[in-house]
Amino acid sequence: MFRFTLVFTAVAALAFFPGCLGGYKPDTGVKVKGMLTKGGKPLTVPNMAARVGMIKVDLYPISSDTNDSRSMEGTLANEDGTFEIVGAGQGIKPGKYKLSITADHGDGKDQLGGKYSAANSPIQVEVLEKYQGGTQDIGSLSVE
């Protein structure tokens, strides 16, 4: 009985601590980070600190393949214009995406006039496989 308990305890410990065995890496994607600017300054809206105003950044897959299993991923930008999209904690799947931006002061209206909506955004991002398990910085993106 003691031997069974010892083996069971060892197996249970290994199941709960996978990071100790060779280092855990996300198996699916890439964290995507960048910065939004307007007129050379970080893109902000009033009331961001109070979480009433917000800037939403989304990635929409661009594909003509009907078997494409990628989904839309998004996040909120910070007060300094930076953002990081982590894709449900596992990263974004590699591929081409359209980046949409919505700036809302808290009144439900897009202050960018829909210019960067999913349908209209001119910004395209390619998430590269070489960054799998890490972070891809797409740099500074300027909006008008």
N, C-alpha and C positions, 0 to 999 in steps of 0.2 A: 504494500500500500504506500509506503514511504517513497519507493522508487517511482510509482505512478504520479504521486504528488509533485515530486521533484521535476520529472519530465514535463508534466502539465504546466507547472510554473515557468519553466524555461521557454516553452513554446509560446505561452501567453505573453511573456516579456518581449520576445522577438516580434510578436504581432503588434504590440503597442509602441515599439521603438524602432521603426524601419529606418529612420534617419541615421541611426548609429551604425548601420551596415552598409558602408560604401557611399553614403551621402545621397539624399533624396533629391531628385530633379523633377520639375513638372514635366509630364509626358506629352503635352499637347501644344503648347503655344508660346506666345511672345507677349510681354508687357509692352504697351506702346505709350510713349510719353512725348510731350511737346509743350509749346507755349503759344498762346493766342495774343496777338497784338493788334492795336488800331492806332494809326498815327505815330508809330514808333514806341508806344507805351502799352503796358499790359491791358488786355481787354477786360473791363470790369463793368458792372452795373450797380446802381445804388442798392443798398440793403443786402449785399452779399454776406456781410458779417452776421446779420440777424437771420440768415437763411431764408429770407423772403424773396430777394432777388437772386437769380441764378443764371449761370451759363452752362448749358447742356451740350456735350460733345458726344456724337455718335458715329460709329463706323458701320456702314451698310455694305455687305458683300456685292461686288460687281462680278457677274458671271453669266455665261450663256449655257452653262452646264446644268441640266435639270437635276442631276444627282449631287449638286453642291450642298453639303450639309452645314456650311457655316451659317451663323446667325448674327443678327445685329447685336452690337455691344456698345455700351456707353458709360459715361461718367459725368460728374460735375467738375467744372474748372475751379481752381482756387482763386483767391483774391489777387494773387500775383500773376494771373493769366496761365499758370501751369496746369497741366492735367496728366493723368496716368490712367489708361484703360487696362484693366487686368483680366477681363473676360471671365467672370464668375470664379476668380481665383486661380484659374488654370492657364491664363494667357489667351491671346487671340490666335486663331488658326492662320497660318500663312496664306497669302493670296492678295488680290486687289480689292480695295474698299473705296467707297465714297465717304468723305468726312463731312458730317453736317454739324452746324453750330446754331443754337438758339439762345438768344440773350433776352431774358425776361426780368423786368424790374420788379415783378411781383403782381402785375396786373393781368397776366396770362397772354400778353401780346409780345410777339417777337420784335425786338428793337432793331433787328437787322432786316426786317421786312421780308423774310422768307428767302432772301438771296442765297442763304447757305442751308436751305432745307434739303432733305434727302433727294427731292426731285430736281432741285436747282443748283446745288453746290458744285462749283468748279474744282474743288479740291479732291484729288485722288491720292490715296496712300497705298503703297505696296508693302505688306508685312512680309519680311523675308525669313525663309527657313533657317538661315545661318544664325538667327537670334533666338531660336527655340531654347526655352529654359532660361532666357535672360530678358534684357530690355532693349528695345529699338527706339532711339531718339529721333523723331521726325523733324526736330528743330522748331524754329519760330515760324508761325503761319500768320500772315497779315490779312485782316479783313477790312473792308471799307465801310 
